[in-house]
Amino acid sequence: QILFIESGGGLVHTGGSLRLTCRTSGFTFSRYGMSWYRRAPGKEREVVASITNTGGTTTYAESVKGRVTISRDNFEKTVYLQMNNLKPEDTGVYYCQWDVPSQVWGQGTQVTVSG
């Protein structure tokens, strides 16, 4: 069973920080790139950050460049998203996903930025 279990979201003020965690199971984690997505209220889901299977290359949406860092631990089969200097526009439900066409979505973790 392929699982993506997101955690670490919460309520923060503008300028605050959060560290999101995605724990995975059910597949050979180290063979796949991983991404973080978010869905803001009333908007389509969008990719926020991606990382290759080895962690050698990362990419970011223009809206978050310089403020977030994606990383992974292949031993723990876990992906992280460190978010700093958060803005109200970052509010949404955040999901992780392997970078293949066949996708399985977890419940996501809510990030709310006020102020």
N, C-alpha and C positions, 0 to 999 in steps of 0.2 A: 504494500500500500504506500503510495507516494503521499507524503505529508509536508506541508509548509506551515509552520507555527510561528506567527509573528507576535512580538511583545515589545514593551518598552515605551509605548506611546503614553501621552498624558496631556495635561493642560499646563501651558507655560505662557509667560508674558512675552511680548515682543523683545527680541534680543536674547532670549533664553536658549538653552541647549537640551537636546534629547539624544539618546543612543538607542536605536532600534536594533532588535535581535530577531533573526529568522533561523530557527532550528529546523532541520530537514531530516527525512528518513525515507527509505524505500527505493533508493537509487544510488548509483555510484557517483557520489557528490563531486569528486575531483575531476570527473570527465566533462563537466558542464559549466558553462558560464552562467552567471546569475544576475538578476536585475531586481531593483526596487521600483515599484510603481506606486502611484497615488491617485485617488479619485476625490477631487474636491466637490463640494455640494453643487449639484446642477451641472457638472462638467463630466466629460469623458475621462476615463482612466488614461494616464500618461506615464511614460517611463521617466524615472527620476535619475537613476544611476545604474550602470552596468559594470560588471567585472568579468574578465576572462577566467577560464577554469583554473589557471595557475595563479591568478591574481596579478599577472604581469601588466595588464592594461586595464584602465578604467575610463569610463566616459560618463558625462553628466549632462543633464538638461541645462540649457542656457540660464534658466531661471534660478538655478541653485549653485552654479559654479562658484567656487571659492568659499562656500558656506557648508558644504556637505562632503563627506568622505565615505566611500564604500570600501569594505574590506571583507576578507573571508578567512576562515580557519578550516582547512580541509581535514584536519584530524577530528575536530569537533563537528564537522558537517554543518557549519553555521556561517551565516552572512550577517554583517553588521552595516548599519548606516548611522554614522555620527553626523548630527545636524547642529550647527551653531548659528548664532545670530538669526534666529527664526523670525519670520514675518507672518502676519495674518494670512497672507496668500499661500502659505505652506500648509494651512489647515486642510485636513482630509484624512481619509483612511488609507493607510500604507500597506502594501502587499509585497511579498517577495515571490520570485518565479524563476524557474530554470529557463534558459534561453534556447528553447526548442518549440516547434509549432504546437505540439500537444501539451496544453497547459492545464494545470490543476491549481485552483485558487484556494488559499486558506481563508480564515475569517478576517484577516487584516488587523491592524492596530490603529486606533484613533489618535491623531495628533491635532490638538487645538491650540492655536496661538491667538491670544487676546491682546488688546491694546493697540 
